[in-house]
Amino acid sequence: MAIPGSGAIVRANLDSNYGIESFTIVNGGSGYATTNPPKIQITDTEVPEVEGSFYPIIADGEIKSIKILSPGSGYYPLNPISITDRDIETNILLEKSSFHGRSFIKSGSQNQSESTYENNYIFDDLSGDFSGISSNFVLKSSGTDVTGISSNNIIMLVNEIMQIPSYTTDTASDINNYTLIENSGITSVYFSGSSTIPNVEDINTSSLPRKGIIISVGSTEGFGYQPLISAGGTSVVSASGTIQSISIGNSGSGYRSGIQTMVNVGVKTEDLEYSDIHYVGTASISDGHVVGVSITNPGFGYTSSNPPIVVFDSPLSYTDIPLIYSESSGSSGIGTQSKIDIVISNDSSVIEFEIKNFGYNYNVGDVLTISTGGATGIPTDTSKTFSEFKIFVDEIKNDKFSGWFVGKLQTIDDISSLFNGRRRSFPLSVSGDDKFTLYKQKGSKIDLNYNILVFFNDVLQVPYESYTLSPSGSRIIFSEAPKGRDENGAESGDKCKILFYMGNSEYDTETVSVVESVKIGDRLTLGYDTNLGQTFNLQEEPRTVESLNLTSTLTLPYFGRGIADDESIFRPVSWSLQTEDLIINTESVSKSRLSNEPIIQPVSYLISPVSIGSSFIFVDNIRPFFNATNESKAENYSFQNKITIVSQESKEPGFATAVVSVSGTVSSVSITDGGFGYISSPEVTFESPIGFGTTARATAVSSITSGIITSIVVTNGGLEYSQENPPNILIEPPTLKIETNEVTGYFGDYGIISGISTGSIVGVASTAIIFDLFIPSDSYLRDSSLTGISGITTISGIQTGYYFVVYNSKIGNGVTSLNSSNEIVGIGTTFLDNVYRAESVSFATSYVPYEGLRDVIKVVVSVSSLNGLTGTGFSDFYGEYSWGRINLSGREKSNEYPAETLNGVVGLRTGTIVRRTNQLRYSDYAS
């Protein structure tokens, strides 16, 4: 049978023993199949002393790499010789190995006790959990769960091939290799791909990591199996010349009724190989033998004096026999899909076998065999003492895993589709945003060429040898033009993966929306500079700007005067603002400018305190203002997923007076005002003694309790101070408590209260108020253009333990809300306006004003007393509610934040602010 595929060119690289150290894929060829891979044969060498073993890794019809199962030795080079496509052309390449490495540096987190690289991780090996079906695996380092990395991505290699992280946490739609998701302090990696193997018999068709593929085996020959022998018999002819019956002379062996569902029986008049056969009936099978024949087509014209010769179908070959675990050896496991061809000798032993499918999920030491008896098993010879044929798994192949966390990695869009074999320069983009630019601050010694990781056909490329970034940082330029698809559009071109290393994303890099000076629609005019020897010939007419990024612009095609042949020369440019709305490339371009637009940042307020290490926070309102889906045409919402928490706690600096001893040293410090609002002990600085430098200055350390300075202890009294004129003391003022965090999810809703009742619910609340919550039909939460299809909310998603706000209520006299431990949640001052904690949540159907009979959510809250509450009921407007929950991705600061809930709803505005870090966009909305 012909081996599919052709065109591959591979070079083998030798080690010191003239074994095969590695392979270089010069051309991966096309049309190769994982189900029938080509044999790897080393040519251009002497016959090796020890033959090596190699296996091609095939994807999209190309040979991507070659796995070295054993390197062999003694491949001494000869002159090149030609070979066929059946054995991939492999030339020996004698060259030195090369090395390229990177060190990853980042900043430490501010106001933290951890060292800069304390949260760098080397992940434990996951390969033992691979199965080809499972897609998610828990990441651990030294056996411990890791947190705070899910939004930063990791360096992960599978079979030494870099895996590319996704843009979002949507594992179903992601086209890259993996997604990280953190839940309850556990970080898991979700590999992209289907849990269903397209060809269940071939694990190589799985898009998920595999293990336990059989590489080598041992065996015992077994005994007592039926050989494949055709049955024989004699025909009995009736007086009318038809076949009356078949007398079985040889019952044959090796027939399997479940595999060979029909055994035909025929007759022929001549004992010649090519004589015509007339099929007269079918045979009955039992225990591998023919036990009878049913005549279905007796024919005519036969004679009893010269009866025709009987011909039985031969038993089918023992091929593609499933391997099962040997019960007699006590072996068990989850390995599956391995299949074998066997040959049984006439004395009933297995004399030859070939594994046709190596299966997966096997372990070294597994003992396998073949099933016997029944409709599909290999029939046995009951006249002989049976000995089971066994396969011993000696060696298996697992997909290999290695992974590290060194800082945030940003996925750059795949540019492979732009390759055509001629082009070398390509734009960089993220999630389709073609305005993406890599830029460093002036004076920085960072070389951004080393901050990007470029993989060409899964091989890490070397900066300045294989690629460089354009001076603008918006394009990558390769030293050679990458190969594109062939004329038929097949996926045979080069493949490229790019990652950008951002270090500590909170301090080392910042994603900003640039305030455009020049904008699309403005006009630029290139001129000339006589001081540079330029002449009027370089003066151009105005050009209209068509597109731009951080450091470069693109104008509409220009064919006028002044075009220079040398693109590298510097020329002056004049800039004219757009003064009227334009149509550019069929799109309307407004004359409005970002610099004239207001800065609007979505803001909310805490309604529950945030403790150190909290991974979520509750706010008064959140959706859809913080994460409206119409805010991006390109459906890239990463700019929404960052919030800043700002405390509004009052702060006052402390003051103290120095006490000077007779000897001129500071003996103690008297605190005159301890200040308040400190989150760490402030630095204390003494005035230097007159006439002396800082070396004579006293020193001291402070301590705080509940944000107030409670002690200042002198650690060095200094010299030459005066009791009459003690030194002034400067105490560091309290700092603003603020932090920025990545967001993994926004949740929440708002609506009306259509019913209020009271009661006492055992185990929930001794004094309870029950609110009926409903989201009106005209709510923005029901508008898919703002929420996306998956974000449409028709019924409140509040859960037990969640906090929410009631406002604009019209009954009640102010109540104090409690939690399940009877601790105060909020103190209301107006009607029922307050912050509450949901103690119980249930679904119900109730009449809603102007809506009719609708599904509502009944939320039970606990209060200290009803305080004379009257006017409760249903099917009326009783007020409004709202709530929001923000899930955070690994906080890097150990801060606590209060919620001002003890002065009614109005008091919330004096508490901690939660704002989206990036302002609302003013343009490029989807609708």
N, C-alpha and C positions, 0 to 999 in steps of 0.2 A: 504494500500500500504506500502511495506517495506521501511524503511528509510535506504539509502545507508550509508556505512561506519562502521568501528568498531575499537576497540582497544584503544580508547582514555581513558586516566586516568587524572582526574582533581581534584585538591583540592581547596576547598573554604576556605577563610580566613575571620574570623568574626570581626566585629567592637564592640564597647562597648555596643551597643544595640542588640547584637547578630543578626545583619543584615550582609549581605555579603559585605565585604569591597573590596575584590579582589579575583582573581582566580590564582592558580599556575598550569601551564600546565606541568604535569609530563610526559605525552606521548601524542602527538598530534594525534595519530592514523593514519588511512589511509582510502581513499575511500570515504570521506565525500563530499557532493555536496552543493554548495552555493544555488542551486535552490530548494533544499529540505533539509534544515539543521535539525540536531537533536534537540530535545527539551532538555533544560538544567533543570534538576530536582535535587534539593538538597536532599540527603539521609543522613541517620545516625543521624537525628535530630528529635525532636518532631515536631508536626504540627506547622508551624510558626504562630505567631500572625498576621503578615501581609505577604502575599506571595510576593516574589521578582520576578522581570522580567529580563531575561538575554538572550543575543543573541550571538551565536558563530561567530567569524570571521574566515573564512575558506580560505586557499590558498593552491594550489597544493594538494588538498585532505586532508590536515592536519588542525586540529583546532589550529590556531596560538594564539588566545587570545579570551577572552569572554567579551563582552561589558555588563556592568551593567546598565540596563535601570532604574531599581528601586531596592534598596538593600533589601527591606523587613525588618522584625524584628522578634525576638523570635525564631530563629533557635537554640534551646537548644540541645546540643549534646547527642546522644545515642551511644550504641555500634554499630560497623559497621555492615551493612547488605548488601547482594548481590543484584545487580540489573542487568538488561539486557543492551545490547548495544543500545537499543532504547532510553534509558535515560542514558546519559553518567555517568559513575561511578564517584561520587563526594563525597570525604571524608572530614570531617571538620577537619581543622588543627588549633589548638590553639597555637599560637606562637607570639612573639613580632616582631614588624616591624623592619627592618634594614634600615640604611641610608648610602649612599656613595655619596660623592660629590667631585668636582674638582674646583680649582681656576685656571684661565687662565691668565698668566702673560706674558707680552711682552715688548720689548724695544720701546722707542719713536723714531720717525724719526728725523734724524739729521738736523740741520739748519732750523727747522720749529718752528712756533709760537704755533702750536696746542699742547695740552697736549697729553700724551702717549695714553690715552684711549678715546680721543675725537671722534675718528672715530669708536668706538664700537657702535653697533646698536642693539636695540630691534625692530624687525619688526612689523608693523601693521598686524592685523589679516587678512588673505586672505580668510578665509573659506566662507565668504559671496559671494565670486565670483566663488566658485567651482560649477561645473555643471556635472561632469562626462564625458564631451565632450571637454571643453576648456583645453588646455595644458600649456599656458603661462600666467603669472600673473606678474604685476609690483610690485616690492618691494619698500615699503616706510617705513620711520620711523618718527613717529609723523606727518604723513601727507606729509612728504618731501621726494623727490627722493633721493636715495643714489647712490654714485659713488665710483669707485676705489676698488671694492671688487670682481669683476667678475672672476678674476684669483685666488682668495684666498679661495673660497667656504665658506659655512656658516653651522652653526648648525641648522638643520631644522627637526622638528618633525611633522608627520601627524598621528593623532590618537595615540600620544605618542610613535610613532615608528620612530627611527632615519632613515632619508633618506640619501642615499649615493650619493655623487657628482660624476660626470663623469670625464673622463680623458680629453676630448676635447670639443669643441663647436659644434661637429657634432651631433645634436639632433636626427637625423634620425637613426644613427647606434648605439647609445649609449645603453648599457645594464644596466646601473645603474639607479638611481631614478630621477636625475635632472641635469640640466646644467644651469649655470648663463651666461647671455649675456648682455653686456652693449652697448647701442647705444644712442648717442646724450645726454649723461648725465642721461639716464634712465636705471636702472638695472632691468632685468626681469628674473624670474625663469621659465625654461621650463621643465615641468615634462616629463619624458620618457614614451612612451606608445602611443597607437593609439587613435585618436579622434573618431574612430568607435567602438562602443560597440559590442563585438562578439555576444552576445545574447541581442538584443536591449530591450527585455522584462525584463532583469535582470541586474540592474545597478551594481550588485556585480561582474559582469564579466568585468567591465570597469577597465582599468589600470590607470585611472586618478582620481584625487580627486573628491568626490561627495558631494552633499548636498540635503536637502529637501526630505529625505526618510521618509515616513509616519510611525509614531510610534503608535499614538493613535488618535481616532476620536470620535465624537459624531454624532447623527443622528436624523432625523425625519422619521416616518414610511411611509409617503406619502399615497396617496389614488387614486384610479381610474386606476390602472394597471391591465391588463388582467392576470388572473391566468392561469396555464397550464392545459388545459382540452382538452382531445382528442375528435375529431369530431365523429359523428355517423350518420347512414343512413340506407336506405332500398334498397335492390337490386331488380331490375325489370328484369324478365326473359322473353326472346323472345319465340315465338312459336317453334323455332328450338332448344331450350334448352341452348341458350347462354345468357350471361349477356348483356342486352340491355342498361341499364343505372343504375345510382345510384341516388336515391332520398335522398337528405340531410335532415335529421331530426334534427341533432344537429351540428351547424357549428363549435363547439369547440372554443378555444381561446388560444392565446399565440404563434401562428405560426408566424415565421419570414422568409419570402421568400428569403432574402439575406443570411441567415444563414443556413436554412434548404431548400436547393435548390430543393429537391424532396420529396414530401409527397406521399408515396405509399398507394394505396387503394386495399384491398384484400377481399376475401370471404372465409368462411369456412362452412362446412355442420353441424358441431356439436359445441355446445357452451361449449367447453372444453378448458382448458388453453393450452394444448399441441396439439390441433388439427392442422392438416396441413392447411396452408393458401395458397390460390391461388391468386396471385396478378393480378388484372384485369385492373388497370389503375393508374393514378396519379391525385392528387387534385390540384385545383387552389386556391391560397391564396390571400386575400385582407384584409388589416387592421387587421391582426391577425386571421381571420376566414377562414374556407373552404367555397368557394362560388361555386364550381363546380367540376365535376369529368370527366376526359377524359378517355374513355374506349380504351385501347390499346391491351388487350389480353382477349377477352370475354369468352374464355373457351367453354365447352359444357357439356351436360348431366344434366343440372339443370332443375327443374320444377317450374312452377309458383305457383303450389299449396303448395310447400314447398321451398320457395326461400332461398338461403344461407344467412348466417349472414355476415354483412359488418364489416370490420375491417380497421380503419384508423391508420397510424403511429401517435404515440404520438408527441406532440410538444417537441422540444429539451429543455433541462433544461436551466435556466438563469444562465449560468456559464461563467466566464472570460469576464464579461461585462466591457468594458472600462468606467472609470470614467471621466467625462468631467466637465468643469466649469459651474456653474449654472448661466445662464443669468438672470433668474428671481431675483437672489440675487445680481446682479451687480458684480459678482465675476469674475476675470480674472487673468491669470498668465501663466507661461511657464511650469508648472508641467505636467508630462506625464507618460504613461505606468502603471498607477495604474489600477488594475482590481478587480472586485468584483463578488461573487456569491450571488444571492438573491433568496428568496422564497416568492411568492405572495400567500396570503390567498384567499379563495373563495370569500371573501367580497372585494377583490381588493387592500388590503394594504400589505406593505412589513412587514412580520412578522419575518424574519430572514435574516441575511447577514453575509458574511465572506469575508474579503479582501484577495485576493489570491496573488496579487502583489502590493507592497507598493510604486512602482514608484520612481520618483526622481524630484528634482527641485520644490517641493511644499513649501508653506509658511504657518506658523500658521495663522489661520483665513480664509484660502481658503475654499470656499463652493463648493462642488462637487455634481454631480448628475449623472444620467444615461440618455442616449439619448432615445427618444421615437419616435415611428412611423417610417415610411419609411421601407426600406428593411431589416435593421439590428437592429433598435431601439426596445425597449420594447413596444409592442402595448398597447394602452390605451382603457378603456371602456367608450365609448362616452355617455353612459346612466347615468354616474355618474359624480359628480362634482370633477374635477381633483385637486389633491394636490401633489406637487412635492416631491419626496423622495430626501433628502439631506444628504450629509456627510460633517461634519464640522471637519477640520483638527485642532486637539488640540495640537499635539506634533509631532515634526519632529526630525530626526537625521541628523547631518551634520558631515562630516569629519572635524576634528579639526586641526588647524595649529598653530604652534608657531615656531619662528625662531630668531636667534641671530647671530651677527657677532662679533667674539672675536679675530680673527687673521686667518692666513692661515691654512687650513686643506688639507693634502695630502691623496688621496685615495690609500690604499694598495690593491693589487690584492686579489680577492676572493680565499680562500684556501679550501672552502667547498668540492670541488671535490676530495680532497686528504684524506678526513675522511674515516676511515674504522672500527672504534670501537676499534682499538688496538694502533694506532699511536698517540703520544702526541706532537711530535716536528715537526714543519712545517717551510719551508723557506718563507721569506718575499720577495716580488718583487713588482715593479711598472711598469705597462704597459708591463709585460712580461720580464722585465730586472731582471734576477735572481742574478745579482751582487749587488743588493740593500742592503745597510747596514745602520743602525742607529748608529751614533757614536757621542760621546760628547768629548769636549776638556778635556785634563788632568787638574784636579783640579776643574772642574765644579761641582757644587752641584746639577745640574739637574739630576733627576732620570727619565730616558727615559721610564721606565715602566708606569709612570703616564702621559707621553706625548702621548701615544697611547690609543685610545678609541676602545675597543673591545666589539662588540655586539654579543651575542650568542642567536640565535633565537629571536633577537630584544631586548634582555635584556642586559643592560650595565654590564660588568664584573668588578670585583674588582682586582686590581693588587696584586700579591703575594698570593691571595686566589684562583683565577681562572687561572691565567697565570703569566708567567714571560718571559722576553726577555733573550735569551742566552747571555753569556758574550761577544760574538762577535757582538751582535746586529743584526745578520742576520737571526735569527730564533725566533719563538714564541713557548713557551712550555706550554701546558695546564696541569692543575693538574689532569684532568681526560681525557681519550681518547674520542674525539667526535664521535658520532654515524654516520656511513656512510649510503649509500643507501642500500636497501635490495637486496636480491639475484636477483630479477627481474629488478634491475636498476631503480626502481621508485624513485622519488624525496622525499624520506621519511627521509633522514638523517638530522643531525643538519646543521644549516646555520650560517655562520660567516661573520661579516662585521668589517673591521678595518680601522681606520683613524689615521693619525699622525699629532699632533698639532705642527705647525712650528713657532707660534708666529708672530712677524714682519719678514716676509720672507726676507726682504732686509738686516736686521742686525742680527737677532737671529739664522738663519739657512742658510746654504749654500749647494747647490747641486754641488758636485765636481766629476770630473772623476779622479780617483786616478792614479797617476803615478806609475805603477806597478814596484816593486822591483823584487819580485818573480813573474814569469809569467807562463802561461800554457806552458808546454814543458820543463821547468827547472827540475832539479833533487834535491830532498831533502833526506838527510840521517839522521835518528834519531840515536843518540848515547847514552852514559851513562856518569854519573858524579860521580866519586869516592868520591867527597866531600859530596855527598848526600847519600852515602852508596850504590850506584848503582854498578852493576857488568857488566862484559863483556857479560853476557847473554842477555842484553838489546840492544846490538849493532845490528843495522839493515843494510840491503843492500840498495842501493839508490832506491828511489821511484820517479816516473815521475808525475809531477803535472797535474791533469786533469781539474780542475776548481778552481776558487778562487773568493773571494769578499774582502771587505776592511780589514777584521781582521782574516780570516781563509782560509785555502786551503783544497782541496780534491784531493787525489792522485788516480792513478789507483789502482785496488785491489791488495793488497800485502799479500802474504802467506808465506813469508820467516821468518827467525829467528828474535828474538828481540821484538816480539809483547808483550806488557805489558797487564796484566789483569786489572790494575788500570789505567783508562784513565785520572785521575786527576793529576798524577805526572808530575813534570817538568823535561824535558830532553833536552840536547843540540842538535842542528841541524846544519848540514853543508849544504851549498847551492852551487850548480854547475849550471852555466848558460847553456842554450841550445846552442849547437854548430852546429846543423844541422837541416834541416827541417824534421818534423815528421808527421805521420798520427796517430791521436788520436781519437778514437771513430768515425772512418770513415771520419773525417774532417782533412784537411791539416792545420798544425800549423807551421807558419814560425818562423825562428830563430830571425827575426827582433824584436827590442825592442822600446817601446815608448820613452825611455830616449835618444834614438839616432835619433828620428824623430824631424823635425822642428816644431815650434809652429806657426801656421797660423790662424789668425783671420780675417774673412771677414770684410772689411772696406769700408765705403762710406763717402761722404761729403755732408753737408747741402747745398741745393740750394735755400732755403727760410728761413728767420729768424723764430725762435721758440720763442713764447711768453709764459709768465707765464700761466699755466693751459692748454696749447695746448695738445690735445689728439692725435695728429698725426703730423708727420714730413715728409718733402719731401727731398729726397736725389738723388744723380746723378745716382745711379744704385743699384739694390738690388737683383733681381732674375736672375737665381736660386741659386746664390752663398750662400746667407744667409740661405736658407731653402730647399736645395736639398733633395728630398725624398729618394735618395739612400744612405743617410748618416746613416741609421739605419736599420738593418735587422729586428729588433723587431717592426718597425713602431712606435717607441716611439720618438716623435720629440720635447718633452718638453725642451730638452737642447738647442734647437735653438731659443726658444721664450724669449730671454732676450738680450737687447742691452745696451751698455754704451755710453753715450754722453760726449764727452770731448772737452772743449773749448781750442782753441789755441791762444786766445787773449793775447797780450803782457801784462806783469805785472811788476811793479816796486814798491818797498817799499817806504814809505814816511819817511822824516827826519824832525826833529824839534829841537829847542834850548830852554832851560828853561831860564826865566828871574826871578832873585832872588831879593827880596826886601831887604831893609835895616834891617828889623827884622829877616831875615834869612828864610823867607818862599818863596815858588814859587808863584809869583804873576800872571804870564801869561806864554804862550808858543808861540814862534814864529815859524811858519811853514816855513822851508827852502826848502822843496820839498814835494809837496802833493802826489807824487807817482801816479800810475794809475792801473786800473784793480781790484779795490776793489768791492766786492759784498755786504759787510756789514761793519759797522763801526769797525775799528781795535782797539784792546786793546792797551792802552798807559801805559807804565811802567817806573817809575822814579828810578834812582839810589838812594840807601839809603844814608842818610847823614853819613859822616865819624864818626865812633865811636858810631853810634846808629843803632838800629835794624829797621826792616820793619815797626814797629808801628809809626816811625817818618817820614816815606816816604810819599811824596806828591802823589796825585792821580788826574786823569783827564779823561775826556771822549771826544771822537772824533766824528765828523760828516763828511759824504761824500756827494758829488754831482757828478753824472755821473762817479762814480768809483774813484774820486779824493778826498783826504782829504782837506776839506775846512775850518775846525775850530777844535781847541782843547781847551776845557774849563776846567780850574782848578776847581776841586771839593773839594780838601783838599790841602792847601799849604805846609803841612809838617812842620818840625822843623830843626833848626840848619844847614841850607844850607849856602854856601859861595858865595858871589857875584863874588869873584875872580875865583872861581872854581865851576861853576854851575853844577848841576848833569846831567849826560848823560840821554838821553831819548831813550828808545827802543820802536819802533812802530811795531806792528805785521804786517808781510808781507802779501800781498794778497794771498788768497788760490786758489788752482786750482779749477776751476768750472767743476764739473763732477757729473753725476748721472747715476744710473742704473734703467731700467724700464722693466716691463713685456710687452711682445708684444702679441697683439691679432690677428694680421694679417699683412702679407707682400704682397704688391701689386706692380706691375710695369712690364715693358718690355723694350726691346731695339731692334733696327733694322736699316734699311737704309732709307734715304730720296730719293724717286724716282721721285719727282717732286717739283718745286718751282714756285709760281706765286705771283703776287702783286695785290693790289687793295685798294679800300676804301669801307668799308662795314658799312652802316648806323647803328648806335646803337651798333656796335661792336668795330670797329677800323677805325679811319679816315685815317691812313696810315697802311696798313696791309701787312703782308707776310703770304702766305699760304703754309704750308709744307705737302707733301704727305708722310705718314709714312707707312712702310711695314716691316713685320717680315719675313725674308727669310725662304725658305723651309728647309734649313739645320740648322736652329737656335736651340740652346739647349732648347729654350722655347717650342719647338714642340716635345721634347723627353720625353715621359711619365715616363721613368726610373729616370729622374731628377725632374720632376714636379708633378708626379702622374697623374692619368687619369683626375681628376677634375681640375688639374692645367695647362693642355696643353693650350698654348696661340697661336692662329693663326692670330689674328688681335689685334692691340693695344687697351688696355683698358683705355687709357687716357681720362679724362673727363674735361669739362669746369671748369676752376679754378685751374687746376693742373699745376705744374711746371715741366719743362723738360729741358734737355741739348741738344744742337746741337754741334757736334764736327766733326773734319776731313772734314769740308765743303770745297768746291773748288771754290765758287764764293762769291762776296761781298767784302766790304772794312771795315767791322766793323760797327755794328749798336747798338743803345741804345734801349733796350726793355722796354715796359711800361706795367702797369696793367690797369684795367678798370677805375681807378681814375687818370690815366696819371702820376702815380708815377713810378720812375725808378725801374725796376726789375733787370737788369744787363747791364753792359757796355761791349760790345765786342770789341776786338782789332784785331782779325784775321778773315778774310772772314766773314762768318755768325756764327762762333762759339760763343755761348753765352748761357745764361740761359733765358728762355722765360716762359710766363704764357699763357696757352691755354684760349683764349677768346671765341672760338666757336669750336665745334667738330662735324664732319659729316662723313657719310660713302659715298664712291664713288668707281667706277671701273675704273682702269687705267692700262696702259701697264707698266710693271716693267721689268727692264733689266734682261735678262737671265731667266725670269719667265713667261713672257707673260701677258695676261689679268688677272688681279688679283684685289681682294678687298683691298682697302687702306683706311686709315683714314686721312681726311683732317683737319688740325689744323690751325686755324687762330690766329695769334699773332699780337700785336700792337707794333709799333716802332715809335720813334720820327721822323725819316726820313729814306729814303732808302739809303742815302749816296752814290748815284751813282750806285746802284745795277744794273748789267746787266747779261746776260747769263742765264736767267731763262728758264724753259721749263719742259718737261715731258719725261718719259721713259729713264732716265739716272741716273747715280749715282751722287748725289749732296752732300752726306755726311752721317753722322750717327746720331742717336738720342738715348737717354735713359732717364728713369725716374724711381723713386721708391717712394712709400708711405708706411710708417710704422704706423700702428695704435697701440696706447699705452693703457695700462690698468691702469688708475688712477695714474698720477704722484704724487710722494710724496715730491718733492722739487719744490720750487717756483723760478726757474731759467729761465733766458732768454739766448738765444744763437744766435749769428749773423751768417749770411751766407756771405762769401766774394765773391760777384758777380760783383764787380765794376772794376775788372782787368782781364776780359776775363775768359775763362774756366780754364786757368792755375792758376788763383787766388783762385779757389775753394779749392786747396790743402793747402792753408794757413788758411782756415776757420775751422769751427767746424767739428770734426771727429765723425762719428757714426760707432761703431764697434760692432760686435756680441760678447757678453760677453764670451761665451765659444768657444774655438778654434775648428777648423775643426778636426773631428776624423781622425785618420790615419788607423783605422782598423774597422772590423765589418760592412763594407759597403754592401748594398744589391746587388750592381752590380758595 
